[in-house]
């Protein structure tokens, strides 16, 4: 009798555990299994990187980690991340206030102008500015040392700030739009000036939004490879790539682990800063700030950013496109097959990412269990880890266990893209799943439709817009990905980004012009997606 009681208690415990995990039947168990497989595949490259690092002799590892060269790289990387974050906040927050809390004419138009830098990958801006204003550039050739050169760490900080401040701008703007501005009016009635009202009322409300944008800007800065490499700044990402190219794989692996540790620390710090239990939401209403004569200064400020980040680079590339520079280099001549390769790889990556995202997003959206949250968050690891680190980890994986895939096919490269950008698909698909009424699905189940049949006939058509949106985002970001493409592309395959890299390496900027303009045009579609999303939210 006692054994029977224990057995029943065990069954009840298993049943309770199953409910907590969101596993209610066999089909849900299959869904959990598929989600677990996807999560494991995403985090598996990190295990290979860790394994390669721990095989280094302890004495040699200590010498490498605490060398003066590593110390300089660490200081430069932290300075790059910190200063870009500070400057992005300095630009993004005032712009968000100008477009939401003032009487600035045509605020929607100026919002678009302020967000335009997201259209251009930062390394595209870097190659334009270094080719024109850097050491040995056209301006340097004409004026010599009378004009300060735009390169090195200061140049990288300047360029990355120009193309990352929109993250802070957009998240802060969203926080301001969702905030009830009547509490600011209440503070003003208590004789609090504009600055005092901002410090005591507005800032605590929008601090989570600022922190979210600052996190994106900081992570982008420390994980950016192209801009520091083009500008000759010795930071983790560029150093890892150079060490990898020089076959110093042990040092590259140790540097990659240090970079991951810094990223983890930043995420922990942001989790504390960004949390604000006192923040309240509500409709944005109330009085606006009248700019008066300062209106023209505000318009000039936003306009100058648009000119600096978009008009000047496009003008530089257009000038290079129609200007002959030295003897022709046949290996860098543009061929449409390069664009085809980029589109082909991006389409495959987008399709595979959507397939991987479906079980994870559906399980996370339909259940709120601890396991579903863990599996969903596991897929975000690749997005937080810099692309050069993922590329290095998959090089170890390919050379050690999958040599037939490494340098002989596209599948390892596609897998790297999926690991890197899967969260974009998971996020959009999960949002669509959350909008599906569970009662609609249950109604289908009462008509003897299996869970799979109900998903195919009801859920999938309803979430398809989110699937397509996620696929488009993965496609666009894959087209622009530089370090992963350089490290894992098959021998002999050239893409738009690899041709841009080769042209910059040979200082043959004319050959980078047309591929760069194509990437800007393709990246512009991401802005259309953002604007359409904002428009649908307002309607």
N, C-alpha and C positions, 0 to 999 in steps of 0.2 A: 504493500500500500504506500509505504514511504517512497519507494523508487518510482511508483506511478505518479505521485505528487511532484517529485523532482523533475520527472519527464515533462509533465504539464507545465511546470514553471519554466522549464527551458524553452518549450514551444512558445509560451507567452513572451518570453524575453526576445526570442528570435522574431516574433511577430512585431513586437514593439520596435526592435532595431530596424526591421524592414520598413516600417512606417516612417521612422526618422530619416532613413536613407531615401525615401520616396519610391521604394521598390514594392509595388502593390500586386503585380502579376508577372507572368513570364515575358510578355512583350516589353514591359518596363525593365526587367532584368537584362534583356538584350540591349536596350537603350543605354543602360548604365555601363554595360560591358563595352559598347562601341565608344561611349564618351571617355571611358578609362583608357582605351587603346589610343584614342586621339591625344589625350593629355600626356600619356607616356611618350608617344612619338615626338611631341613638341618639346618635352624637357630632356629627352635622351641625348641630344648633342652636348648638353652641359655636363653629363656624366663622362663623356669621352674627353672633354676638355679637362675636367678635374683629374681623371685618370692619367692623362699625359703630364699634368703638372706634378702630381705626387710621385711620378717615376724619376724626377730630377733628384740627384743626390742632395741631401739636406744642406751640406756645407756650401755646395755650389748655388743652391737656391737662395740661401741667406746672402751670399756675396752678390748675387744678381739683384735681389729685392732691395738691398740697402746700399746699392752703388750710387755714386753721385749722379750718374746718368738717369737712373730711375727716379731719384729725388727731384731732379730738374723736370722730368716728364710729369711727375705727380703734381708739382707746384704749378706748372703751366696748365695742366688739365683742370685743376680746381679753380685757378684764376679765370680761365676761359668760361667755365660753367658759372661761377659766382658773378662775374662782371656782366656776362650776357643776361643773366637773370635780373640783376639790378637795373640795367639799362632797358631791358624789355618792360619791366614794371614802370620805369620812368616814362616810357613812351605809351604803353598800352593803357594805363589807368587814365591819364588825362584825355586820351582820345575817346575812351569809353564814356567818360563824363560829358565831353563835348557833343557826342552824337546821341545822348539820351537825356541829359539834364539841362541842356541849354536851348536857346532859340536859334541855333545854327540853321541857316537855310538849307533845304533839301537834305535832311540828315541821312536818309537812306542812300543817296548818291555818295555822300562822304563816308558812309560806312563801307560801301563797296571799295572806294579808293583806299581806305585805311587797311582793308583786308587783302588788297591785291598782292602784296608780297608773297602770300601763300601760293600764288600761281607758279612762282619760279623756285626751283630747288636752290638751296643756298650755294651749292658748288657751281651752279651756272652763273650766279651773280659774282662768285669769286673769280672765275676764269675771265669774265668780262672786265672786272675792275683791275685784276692783276695784269692782264694783257695791255690795258690802257694806262693804268696809274702805278703799277708795281715796278720793282727793280728791273731795268731792261725793257720796260714797256714803252709805248709810243710817246707818252708825255715825258718820261725820263730821258728818252733819246733826244727829244727836242729841247728840253730845258735843263738837263743835267741834274745837279744836286740842289737846285734852287727850289724844287717842288718836293715836299715830303713824300717818300715812297709809301705805298699802301700794301704792305706785306708783313710777314711774321705774325707773332701773337697779337699785337695791336690790330693789325689788319683783319685777322680772323675774328676777333671780338667785334669789330665794327660791322663786318659783313654778316656774321651770324645774327647779330642783334637786329639788323635791318630785315631779316627774313624770319625771325621768330617772335618779334613783339606782337604780331597779330594773334598768337595764342593767348597772351594776357589780355589783349584788347577784346577778343570775342568772348572769353569766359567772364571777364569783368562786366562787359556790356550785358551779357545774359543775366548776371546777378543783379545789375541795376534795373533791368526791365522787369524782373520778377519781384522787386522790392516795393513795398508800399511807401511811397514818398511822403505820405501824410504825416508820418512820424518825424520827418525832417521839418515840416512846417510847424509841427507842435514844438519842436526844439527851438525854432526861430522865434516863436511867440514868447519863449522864456528868455529873450534877449541874448540868445547864443548866435554869434556871428557865423558867416559861411564856413570859415575854417574850423571853428569850434564844433559846429554841427556836423561837419564831415568827420572830424576826429572821434567824436563821442557817439555819433548815431550811424552815419553812413558806412564808415570803415569797418566796424564790427559786423555789419550785415553783409558786406561784399568781400570780406576777408577770405572766406572759402573759395570764392570765384577767382580772386587774385592768386591764391595759393595753387589752385588747379592749373591756371595758365602759367604761373611761374615754374611749376613742376615740369610741364611740357617743354617750356623754353630751356630749362636747365638740362633736362634729359636729352633734348635735341642737341644742345651745345656739346655735351660731353661725349655723345655718341656719333657726332658728325665726323665723317672721314674726309670727304672731298675738299671742303673748304680749308681745313688746316693743312692738308697735303698740298693743295695748290699754292698756298701762301707760305709754305715752309715753316709752319709752326710745329714744334716738337711736343705733341700731346699723345695720349695713350693710343688713340685710334690710328694715327699716322705711323707712330712708332711700331705698333703691332704689325702693321702691314709691311713696313720696311724690314723688320726682323724676320718675318715670314718669308719674304722674297730673298733674303740673304741666308736662308736655311737655318737661322737661329731659332728653331721651333721651341726649344725649352724656354728661352727668354720670352718669346711671344706668348706662350701659354701662361707664364707667371704674370706678365703684364695684363693679360686678359682677365685673370682672376682678381687682380687688384682693381681693375676697372669695374668688374661686377660688384666687388665689395663697396666701392664708392657709390654706385648706383643704388645698392640696397640701403646704404645709410641715408641717401637723399630721400628715398621712398619712406623710410621710417620717420624722418624729420617732418616731411610734408604731411604725413598722416596725423601728426600732433598739431601742426600749425593750421592745417586746413579744416579741422573739426571745430565747429562752433555751434553749441547747443542753443545759444540765444538768438541765432539768426532766424528771422521770420520772413515768410513769403506773403505775397499778396499782389493785387493789381497795382501797376505803376501809375500813379496819379499824383496830382499836386502841382505846385508852382514850379516854374522853370527859372533858370538863371539867365538874366538878360545880359548879353555880351556887349551891347553898345558898339563903340568903336573897335573893341577887341575882336569883333566878328571877323574883320578882314585879316587880322593876324592869325586867327584860328584857321581860316580858309587857306591862307598861304602856307601854314605849317603842314596841314594835311596834304596839300597839293605838292609840296616839296618832297614829302615822303614818297608819293606816287611816282614823281619824276625820277627820284634817286633810285628806287627799287625796281621799276619796270621800264620807264621810257629810256633812261640812259643805257641799261644793258641791251635792250632791243636795238637801240640806235648803234651801239658798238658792234653788235653781231651783224647788223645790216651793212655797216661800213666794211667789216672784214669780208663779208660775203661777196662784195663787188670790187674788192681791192686785191690786186696781185701782190703776193709777198714771197719773193725768192723763187727758187726753182721748184717745180711741182714734185710732190711726194706721192707716188702712185699708191702706196699702201694705205694712205689716209684719204684718198679720193672717195667721196660719198657714193655709195651704191644703195639702191632701194632694198636690197636684200638685208641690209643692216636694220632698216625700219621693220621689215617683215619679221626678222628674228626677234626683235624686241616685242612686237605685237603678239607673235606666236607664243613666246614664253609667258607673257603677261596673261594671255587668254587661258592657257593651260593652268597657270598658278591660280587664277581667279576661280576656275571651275573646280579644281581640287580643294581650294580653301572653302568654297561653299559646301562641298560634300562633307568635309571634315567638320564644318561649323554646324550643320543641321542636327546631328545627335546631341552635341554639347548644348547648343542653344535651346533645343526643344526640351531636353531634360531639365535644364536650369530654369526655363520659363514656366514649365508645368509643375515643378516641385520647388519647394523652398527649403530643401534639406541641407544639412551640413556637407554631405558628399557632393551634391550638385554644385554648391558654391566653391568647394575645393577644386573640382574638376574644371569648372569654368575659369577660375582664377589661374589655374595651371597653364591654360592656353595663352594667357597674357604675358608669360615669361619672355617669349621671343620678342615681343614688342618693346619690353623694357631693356632687353640686352642689346647693345650696339650690334649693327650688322656685321662689322669686321670680326667680332667675337664669334658670332654664329658661323660665319664663313670659316674661321680658323677651326672651330670645333668639328664642322662637317668635313674639313680637309683631313683631320685625324681619323674620323670615322671612315671616310672613303678610302684612304690609303691603307688602313689597317684591316678592315673587314669587308669593304665593298669595292675592291680595286676595279672591277669591271664597270662599275657605275661612275667612277671618278675619271674625269677627263675624256670619257668615251661616249657619254650620253648626256641628256639634259635633265634626267630625273633627279639627280642629287641637287642640281641647281633649283629645280622646281620645288623640291622639298624644302630647301632653304628659304625660298620665297614664302612658302606656306607657313613655316615656323615663324617667320618674321612678321607676317601681316595677317595671320589668322584672326587675331582679336577684332580687326575691322569687320570681318564677316560675322563673327560670333556676336558682336555688339548689335549690329543692325538686325540680324535674324532674331535674336532674343527679344529685342524691342517689339518686333512684329508678333512674335509668339505671345507676349504678354497682352497684346491687344485683342487676341482671339478669345471670344466668350466661351468659357468652359461648358456652359449649358448647351451651346450648339453642338459641341463634340459629343456630349452625353446623349443628346437627342438622337444622333446617328447611332450610338451604341445600343439604344433601346430598340432600334430597327434591325438588330442582329448583325450590324456591321462590326467587323473586327477592328481592333485598334489600328492596325496597319491600313485597313480599308478606309477608316474614318480619317486617318492622316492624309491619305492620297486624295480622297475626294473632297474633303472639307478644309482641313488645316493648311495643306500645301498651297492651294490656290490663294488662300487668304494671306499667307506670309510671303508669297512670291515677290511682292514689291521690295520687302526687306532683303530677301535673298539676292535680288538683282542689284540693289543699292550696295550691298556688301561686296558683291562681285566686281562692281564698277570701281569701288574704292581700292580693292586689292589690285585690280588691273592698273590703275593710275599710279599707285605707289610702287608697284613692281617695275613699271616702265622707267622709273627714276632711280631705282636702287643701284648704287655704285659698287661698294666693297664686295658684297656677295657675288655680284656678277663678275667682277674681276677675278675673284679667287676660285670660283667654281665653274665658270663657263667651259665648255668643251674646247679642246685645241682646234684652232681655226675658225671658231664661231665669233663673229663680230656683231655688236649691237650698237645702238645709238650712244649709250654711255661709255662703252669701251673705246669707240672712236674719239669721243670727246676727251677721254683720259689720254689716249695716245697723242692727240693733237697738242694737248697741254704739255705733255712730257717733252715733245720735240719743239715746243714754242712755236708751232705752226698754227696759230690761232684761226687762220682763215678756214682751216678744215674743221674747226669746231663750231663754226657759225651756223651752218644749215642744220646739223643735228640738234644744236642747242635751241634754235628757233622752233624746230619740230617738237621738242620736249616742252617748251613753253606753251605751245598751242595745245598739246595734249593735256598738260597740267591745268590749262584753263577750264577744262571740263569739270575738274574738282570744285572750282569756284561756282560753276553753274549748279552743281549738286547742293552746295551749301546754301546758295540763294534760294533754290527751290524748296529746300527743307525749311528755311526761315519763313518763306512765303506761305507754306502750308500750315506752319504753326500759328501764323497770324490770322489765317482765315478761319 
